[in-house]
Amino acid sequence: MKAKREIPCATCGKPTEYFTEPTGPFCSTRCQMIDLGKWLGEEYRVSEPLRPDHFAEFEQLDGELDRPE
């Protein structure tokens, strides 16, 4: 059995279990909606379109990403 993996909430910083919360990486629906509001209000934005060279360092990765069981 894997140990619980706690990370800080992406909005408020409160410790939350990323893989067990339905709202992960947020601790609550409220924090999730605050983050969405920032994207919709253009406080967050992607600075430039992604190009193939952005992914070059990841092309050689083998196997699966670390996922919960």
Rosetta blueprint (number, residue, H / E / L):
1 M L
2 K L
3 A L
4 K L
5 R L
6 E E
7 I E
8 P E
9 C L
10 A L
11 T L
12 C L
13 G L
14 K L
15 P E
16 T E
17 E E
18 Y L
19 F L
20 T L
21 E L
22 P L
23 T L
24 G L
25 P L
26 F L
27 C L
28 S L
29 T H
30 R H
31 C H
32 Q H
33 M H
34 I H
35 D H
36 L H
37 G H
38 K H
39 W H
40 L H
41 G L
42 E L
43 E L
44 Y L
45 R L
46 V L
47 S L
48 E L
49 P L
50 L L
51 R L
52 P H
53 D H
54 H H
55 F H
56 A H
57 E H
58 F H
59 E L
60 Q L
61 L L
62 D L
63 G L
64 E L
65 L L
66 D L
67 R L
68 P L
69 E L
